[in-house]
Amino acid sequence: MSGFGGDLPAEVRAYIQSVPEGAQIRGMFLNWVLDHVERAGHPADGLTRTGASGWSGFRWVPLPDYLELLTRAMHRVFPHLPPQEGFRRHGHYIYENFSQTMVGKSVFAGALSPLSIIRLAPRCYSMVVSPGSVHVDISDELIEVTFDNVWTFNESLQLGTWEGVLRKLGMDGSVRCYRLSDVKTRIEVEIDRSLIRRFREQEDAGSGPAPAAPSSAPPG
């Protein structure tokens, strides 16, 4: 680990030490962590590494650096909550942040419905985190997102990420996470089957309202 100062919770330290060598994430994710801290009214002093004022948005950064920064930053924002709850709450803003980048706008430009956006998840993850793969299955009332060898606090950060996806896409539903093995987790998103049917009809018609641009909101 790169070391941002201070001790990490034992379970978090063990997780980070298990991350495969060479794992990486895009620098924009570290910048979003600092944005969260500052928008919540806290100073970001001491969270960046010595000599670093920020990270280039699309440059690869070691994944353990991100996980450690996230841990320290969310403790600053939510000092009385368990780390996993802080990760979950930060996840609520990841889709919103990504959709506002040039890359996100380009990826989602042709989406005909929220289902179209969700089907693009494997492509999005492959662009921003390595190693690992993501697979999406959509049935009549259930969306399953399976993470294989993706090391991003999936049971908390990714749980919150998909809660944020539902919120920004205007979809009511519930999100659960299941650990399938040491390297595989599954997010299950349950929504009303009438929504699935309506979104599929939009896609079959070849048109539909473009997803609304996410509005900026202070992290909570």
N, C-alpha and C positions, 0 to 999 in steps of 0.2 A: 504494500500500500504506500501511497505517496506521502501521507501524513500531513493532516491539516492542523494538528495539535490536539491534545487531550485524548482520553480513552473512549473507545466505542463500546456500546453494549456487547456482551459476549456473543449473543446469537447473531448480531449483525456482523461482528468481526469474523465469525466462523463462516458466514455466508460469503462475505467478500473474499476470504481466503480460498473459497471453493471455486471462484470464477475461473474459467479456463484461461491459460496464459494467452496473451494476444487479443483478448476480447476488447471490443471498442464500441464507442458510441459517438454520435456527432456532437460537436462542441455546443450547438444551440441548446442542447438539453441542460448543460451546466449554466449557461446564461439565464435560462428560464428559472432555475433554482434561485439564483441571486435576485431576479426580478420578483419572485414570490416573497422573498425575505423583505425587500425594500417596500413593496406595495403593502405588506402587512404592518409597515411602520417600524421595522427593526433595521439597525445598521448591518451592512454586509461585511464590515471590517473583520479581517482575520479569516474570512472564508476562502479567499482566493489564495493560491500558492504564491510564494515569494516571487516578486517580479512580474506577476501576471495580473493584468487589469481586466482580462476577459478572454473568451475563447472564440476563435473563428467559427462562424455558424456551421459550416458544412465540413470542417476539418475533423478527422478522426481523433478522439481522445481516449486514453485507456479507460475501460469501463469501471475498474475499481476506483479510479479517481472520482468518477461521477457518483457512484454509490456512497462513497465516504462523504463527499461534499453534501449530498442529499441528506444523509443522516445528521450531520452537524447542523445544517441549515434548518431542517424541520424541527430539530430540538430547540432551536432558537425561536421559531415561530410558535410551536406548540409544546412548551416545556413541560406541561403537566400531562401530556398524552403519551401512550406507548409509541415507540418508533413506527410501528406498522400503521397506526392510525394517521400519523403525520404523512407517511408515504401515500396512503390512500387519498388523503385530502389534496395533496399536491397533484396526484394523478388526474383530478377533476379538470385541470387546466391544460393538460398535454395536447388533447385533440384540438382545442381552441387555438393554442399557440402554433401547432404545426399547420393548421389550415390557413393561418394568416401569413405563412412564409411563401416565397415565390415557388418553392418546390411543391408545397401543399396545394397552392392554387392551381398549379399545372396538373398535378395528379388528379384532383377532384373536378377539374373543369368540365369533363364530359359526363359527370354522374347524373343519371336521370331520376334517382330517388335515393332516400337514405340507405336502402339495401345496396344500391350501386356503390355508395361510399364504403359500406361495411365490407363488401367483396374486395375492395382495394386494400384492405388491411395487410394481407401478406406482402404486397408490393411495398407498402409504406414501411413496414418493419424491416424489410430487407435493405432498404435504403439508409436506415438510420442506426441499426445495431447489428453487431457481428460478434460471435457466430450465432447460429440458430435459425429456426424456421417457424413460420406461423401458418396455420391452416384454418380456413373458415368453412363451416357447414351451416346452411340455413334450411330449416324445415318449416312446417306450417306455423309453429308458434315458438320455436327455439332457435337461437343463434349460438353456435358452438365455436369458440376460438381456442385452438390448441397451440400451445407454445412448447416447442421442442428444443432444448438446449439454449434457451433464451434466459439470460441471467439479469433480470431487472425487477427483483422483488415482486414476482408475479402475483403472489397471494395478497398483496396490499397495493403496490403502485399500479399494477395492471388492472386490478379490481377497480380502483378509483378511476383509472383511465377510461374504462368502458362505462362506468357510471357517468362520466363526463361526456362520452360520446352520445349516450341516450339523451342527456339533458340538452346538449347543443343541437341535436337533430329533432328535438321536440317529440321524443318517443317515451311513453310511459312504460315502465317495466321493472323487472328485478334482475339483479346481477349477482351471481354466485361464482366462487372459485373452488376448484377441486385439485388437489395434488395427486397426480397419477403415478409419479415416480420421482426419484431425485432430480431428474432432468426434464420432466414433462408435467405441465399443468394445463388445466382447461378452464376457461371462462365460459359460463353459460348465461346467456341473456334471454330471459323469457318475456315476451310481449304478446299482446292480444293478437290472435290470428287474423282479426279483421284488418289490422294495420299491415300485416304481411301481405294479405290479399290486395289491399289498396295499392301498396308500393309495387307489387308485381304487375298490377294493371297499368300503372304509370309507365313501367318499363316496356310492357307489351305494346303500349300505344306509341312508344318512341318519343314521348315528351313528358314533361312534368316540371313543376316549379323547381328552379335551382335552389339548392340548400342556402338558407340565409347566412350571410356573413356573420360569424360570431362577434358578439359585442364584447368590448373589454370590460372586465369586472375585477375588482380587487380580490385576490385569493382570500379564502376564509378557512 
